Amino acid sequence: MKNSHNNILIPPKLPFLEAICWQTKNVYAFSLEEMLTCYERGWRYRSLFNNLESDEVEFIKTIAY
């Protein structure tokens, strides 16, 4: 995990976020709130991309609370 916002560590790879935000050059520049908003909007595509890894799932749980 590399960057952190508000003491929340961001995993070095977020493949699902990158997939649902394909038009964005750098999803790692998003704020935690922006990331959560993207996850919420793109959540219905999780079975389509089928690339949610355990680190990313734990990260989503952390920023959702």
DSSP file (Angstrom, degrees, kcal/mol; ACC not computed):
  #  RESIDUE AA STRUCTURE BP1 BP2  ACC     N-H-->O    O-->H-N    N-H-->O    O-->H-N    TCO  KAPPA ALPHA  PHI   PSI    X-CA   Y-CA   Z-CA
    1    1 A M              0   0    0      0, 0.0     3,-0.1     0, 0.0     8,-0.0   0.000 360.0 360.0 360.0 138.1    0.0    0.0    0.0
    2    2 A K        +     0   0    0      8,-1.9     2,-0.1     1,-0.2     7,-0.0   0.810 360.0  42.2-115.2 -72.1    1.4    3.3   -0.9
    3    3 A N        -     0   0    0      7,-0.3     7,-3.1     8,-0.1     2,-0.4  -0.342  60.2-160.5 -80.4 160.4   -0.6    6.6   -0.6
    4    4 A S  E     -A    9   0A   0      5,-0.2     2,-0.4    -3,-0.1     5,-0.2  -1.000  11.7-169.0-142.2 145.7   -2.8    7.4    2.3
    5    5 A H  E >  S-A    8   0A   0      3,-1.7     3,-1.9    -2,-0.4    -2,-0.0  -0.999  83.1  -9.9-128.0 126.1   -5.6    9.9    2.9
    6    6 A N  T 3  S-     0   0    0     -2,-0.4    -1,-0.1     1,-0.3     3,-0.1   0.880 129.7 -56.0  53.6  41.3   -6.9   10.5    6.4
    7    7 A N  T 3  S+     0   0    0      1,-0.2     2,-0.6    -3,-0.0    -1,-0.3   0.628 108.7 127.0  65.9  15.5   -4.8    7.6    7.7
    8    8 A I  E <   -A    5   0A   0     -3,-1.9    -3,-1.7    55,-0.0     2,-0.3  -0.918  56.7-135.5-103.0 122.4   -6.4    5.1    5.2
    9    9 A L  E     -A    4   0A   0     -2,-0.6    -5,-0.2    -5,-0.2    -6,-0.1  -0.589  10.8-144.2 -80.1 135.3   -3.9    3.2    3.2
   10   10 A I        -     0   0    0     -7,-3.1    -8,-1.9    -2,-0.3    -7,-0.3  -0.869  22.1-118.3 -99.4 125.6   -4.6    2.9   -0.5
   11   11 A P        -     0   0    0      0, 0.0    -8,-0.1     0, 0.0     3,-0.0  -0.243  20.7-120.8 -58.9 150.4   -3.6   -0.4   -2.1
   12   12 A P  S    S+     0   0    0      0, 0.0     2,-0.4     0, 0.0    16,-0.1   0.748  99.5  41.4 -66.8 -22.2   -1.0   -0.1   -4.9
   13   13 A K        +     0   0    0      5,-0.0     3,-0.1     1,-0.0    43,-0.0  -0.992  53.6 172.4-130.4 130.2   -3.3   -1.7   -7.4
   14   14 A L     >  +     0   0    0     -2,-0.4     4,-2.5     1,-0.1     5,-0.2  -0.641  10.8 168.3-129.0  72.2   -7.0   -1.0   -7.7
   15   15 A P  H  > S+     0   0    0      0, 0.0     4,-2.0     0, 0.0     5,-0.1   0.837  75.3  50.4 -61.7 -36.2   -7.9   -2.9  -10.9
   16   16 A F  H  > S+     0   0    0     35,-0.3     4,-2.6     2,-0.2     5,-0.2   0.936 112.0  47.2 -68.4 -44.2  -11.7   -2.7  -10.5
   17   17 A L  H  > S+     0   0    0      1,-0.2     4,-1.5     2,-0.2    -1,-0.2   0.911 112.3  50.7 -61.6 -42.0  -11.6    1.1   -9.9
   18   18 A E  H  < S+     0   0    0     -4,-2.5    -1,-0.2     1,-0.2     6,-0.2   0.890 111.5  49.2 -61.6 -38.8   -9.3    1.4  -12.9
   19   19 A A  H >< S+     0   0    0     -4,-2.0     3,-1.0    -5,-0.2    -2,-0.2   0.920 113.2  43.7 -68.9 -44.2  -11.7   -0.6  -15.0
   20   20 A I  H 3< S+     0   0    0     -4,-2.6    -1,-0.2     1,-0.3    -2,-0.2   0.695 119.5  44.3 -77.4 -15.9  -14.9    1.3  -14.1
   21   21 A C  T >< S+     0   0    0     -4,-1.5     3,-2.6    -5,-0.2    -1,-0.3  -0.239  71.7 144.1-114.8  42.1  -13.1    4.6  -14.5
   22   22 A W  T <   +     0   0    0     -3,-1.0    -1,-0.1     1,-0.3    -2,-0.1   0.748  67.6  58.2 -56.3 -27.0  -11.4    3.7  -17.7
   23   23 A Q  T 3  S+     0   0    0     -3,-0.2     2,-0.5    -4,-0.1    -1,-0.3   0.535  90.0  88.5 -82.4  -5.4  -11.7    7.2  -19.1
   24   24 A T    <   -     0   0    0     -3,-2.6     3,-0.3    -6,-0.2    -3,-0.1  -0.809  67.1-151.1 -97.8 131.1   -9.7    8.6  -16.1
   25   25 A K  S    S+     0   0    0     -2,-0.5     2,-0.4     1,-0.3    -1,-0.1   0.904  85.8  17.5 -67.5 -43.2   -6.0    8.8  -16.5
   26   26 A N    >   +     0   0    0      1,-0.1     3,-1.5     2,-0.0    -1,-0.3  -0.804  55.3 176.6-138.4  93.8   -5.1    8.5  -12.8
   27   27 A V  G >  S+     0   0    0     -2,-0.4     3,-1.2    -3,-0.3    -1,-0.1   0.705  80.4  71.6 -68.3 -18.1   -7.7    7.1  -10.4
   28   28 A Y  G 3  S+     0   0    0      1,-0.3    -1,-0.3   -16,-0.1     7,-0.0   0.609  87.6  63.6 -74.4 -11.0   -5.1    7.3   -7.6
   29   29 A A  G <  S+     0   0    0     -3,-1.5    -1,-0.3     2,-0.0    -2,-0.2   0.557  82.5 105.5 -86.5  -9.6   -5.4   11.1   -7.6
   30   30 A F  S <  S-     0   0    0     -3,-1.2     2,-0.1    -4,-0.2    -3,-0.0  -0.300  76.6-115.0 -65.7 152.3   -9.1   10.9   -6.6
   31   31 A S     >  -     0   0    0      1,-0.1     4,-2.4   -26,-0.0     5,-0.2  -0.403  33.6-104.1 -74.7 166.4  -10.0   11.7   -3.0
   32   32 A L  H  > S+     0   0    0      1,-0.2     4,-2.5     2,-0.2     5,-0.2   0.885 124.0  52.8 -61.2 -38.0  -11.4    8.9   -0.9
   33   33 A E  H  > S+     0   0    0      2,-0.2     4,-2.3     1,-0.2    -1,-0.2   0.902 109.0  48.8 -64.4 -41.3  -14.9   10.3   -1.4
   34   34 A E  H  > S+     0   0    0      2,-0.2     4,-2.1     1,-0.2    -2,-0.2   0.901 110.9  50.8 -65.1 -40.3  -14.5   10.4   -5.2
   35   35 A M  H  X S+     0   0    0     -4,-2.4     4,-2.6     2,-0.2    -2,-0.2   0.939 110.3  48.9 -61.2 -46.7  -13.2    6.8   -5.1
   36   36 A L  H  X S+     0   0    0     -4,-2.5     4,-2.7     1,-0.2    -2,-0.2   0.901 109.2  52.7 -61.3 -41.4  -16.2    5.7   -3.1
   37   37 A T  H  X S+     0   0    0     -4,-2.3     4,-2.3     2,-0.2    -1,-0.2   0.907 110.0  48.4 -60.4 -42.2  -18.6    7.5   -5.5
   38   38 A C  H  X S+     0   0    0     -4,-2.1     4,-2.4     2,-0.2    -2,-0.2   0.914 111.1  50.0 -64.9 -42.9  -17.0    5.7   -8.4
   39   39 A Y  H  X S+     0   0    0     -4,-2.6     4,-1.0     1,-0.2    -2,-0.2   0.919 110.8  50.2 -60.8 -43.0  -17.3    2.3   -6.7
   40   40 A E  H  < S+     0   0    0     -4,-2.7     3,-0.4     1,-0.2     4,-0.3   0.915 114.0  44.0 -63.0 -43.4  -21.0    3.0   -5.9
   41   41 A R  H  < S+     0   0    0     -4,-2.3     3,-0.3     1,-0.2    -1,-0.2   0.860 121.6  38.8 -69.3 -35.1  -21.8    3.9   -9.5
   42   42 A G  H >< S+     0   0    0     -4,-2.4     3,-2.2    -5,-0.2    -1,-0.2   0.413  82.9 102.9 -97.2   2.2  -19.8    1.0  -10.9
   43   43 A W  G >< S+     0   0    0     -4,-1.0     3,-1.8    -3,-0.4     4,-0.2   0.820  72.9  64.1 -57.9 -33.4  -20.6   -1.7   -8.4
   44   44 A R  G 3  S+     0   0    0     -3,-0.3     3,-0.4    -4,-0.3    -1,-0.3   0.667  97.3  58.7 -66.0 -14.4  -23.2   -3.4  -10.8
   45   45 A Y  G <> S+     0   0    0     -3,-2.2     4,-2.3     1,-0.2     5,-0.4   0.367  72.8 102.8 -94.1   4.6  -20.3   -4.1  -13.2
   46   46 A R  H <> S+     0   0    0     -3,-1.8     4,-2.2     1,-0.3     5,-0.3   0.855  83.5  45.9 -59.9 -36.3  -18.3   -6.2  -10.6
   47   47 A S  H  4 S+     0   0    0     -3,-0.4    -1,-0.3    -4,-0.2    -2,-0.1   0.798 110.0  55.6 -77.2 -26.4  -19.3   -9.5  -12.2
   48   48 A L  H  4 S+     0   0    0     -3,-0.3    -2,-0.2    -4,-0.2    -1,-0.2   0.939 118.7  31.0 -67.9 -47.5  -18.6   -8.2  -15.7
   49   49 A F  H  < S-     0   0    0     -4,-2.3    -2,-0.2   -33,-0.0    -3,-0.2   0.830  83.8-167.9 -81.2 -32.8  -15.0   -7.3  -14.9
   50   50 A N     <  +     0   0    0     -4,-2.2    -3,-0.1    -5,-0.4    -4,-0.1   0.861  48.9 117.1  48.3  44.3  -14.5  -10.1  -12.3
   51   51 A N        +     0   0    0     -5,-0.3     2,-0.6     2,-0.1   -35,-0.3   0.086  25.3 133.9-129.3  23.7  -11.3   -8.5  -11.1
   52   52 A L        -     0   0    0     -6,-0.3     2,-0.2   -37,-0.1   -38,-0.0  -0.670  37.8-163.2 -78.0 117.9  -12.0   -7.5   -7.5
   53   53 A E     >  -     0   0    0     -2,-0.6     4,-2.4     1,-0.1     3,-0.3  -0.615  31.6-106.6 -98.8 161.7   -9.0   -8.7   -5.4
   54   54 A S  H  > S+     0   0    0      1,-0.2     4,-2.5    -2,-0.2     5,-0.2   0.862 118.2  53.7 -58.6 -39.3   -9.1   -9.1   -1.6
   55   55 A D  H  > S+     0   0    0      1,-0.2     4,-2.0     2,-0.2    -1,-0.2   0.912 111.4  45.8 -61.2 -41.5   -7.0   -5.9   -1.0
   56   56 A E  H  > S+     0   0    0     -3,-0.3     4,-2.5     2,-0.2    -2,-0.2   0.890 110.9  52.4 -70.9 -38.4   -9.4   -3.8   -3.0
   57   57 A V  H  X S+     0   0    0     -4,-2.4     4,-2.3     2,-0.2    -2,-0.2   0.927 111.0  47.4 -61.5 -44.8  -12.4   -5.3   -1.3
   58   58 A E  H  X S+     0   0    0     -4,-2.5     4,-2.1     1,-0.2    -1,-0.2   0.881 110.8  52.4 -64.2 -37.8  -11.0   -4.5    2.1
   59   59 A F  H  X S+     0   0    0     -4,-2.0     4,-2.4    -5,-0.2     5,-0.2   0.917 108.7  50.1 -63.1 -43.9  -10.2   -1.0    0.9
   60   60 A I  H  X S+     0   0    0     -4,-2.5     4,-1.7     1,-0.2    -2,-0.2   0.924 110.0  50.3 -61.3 -44.7  -13.8   -0.5   -0.3
   61   61 A K  H  X S+     0   0    0     -4,-2.3     4,-0.7     1,-0.2    -1,-0.2   0.898 110.6  51.0 -59.6 -40.1  -15.1   -1.7    3.1
   62   62 A T  H >< S+     0   0    0     -4,-2.1     3,-0.8     1,-0.2    -2,-0.2   0.928 113.1  42.0 -65.6 -46.6  -12.8    0.7    4.8
   63   63 A I  H 3< S+     0   0    0     -4,-2.4    -1,-0.2     1,-0.2    -2,-0.2   0.712 106.9  63.7 -77.0 -17.5  -13.8    3.8    2.9
   64   64 A A  H 3<        0   0    0     -4,-1.7    -1,-0.2    -5,-0.2    -2,-0.2   0.693 360.0 360.0 -76.9 -17.4  -17.5    2.9    3.0
   65   65 A Y    <<        0   0    0     -3,-0.8    -1,-0.2    -4,-0.7    -2,-0.2   0.421 360.0 360.0-109.2 360.0  -17.6    3.3    6.8
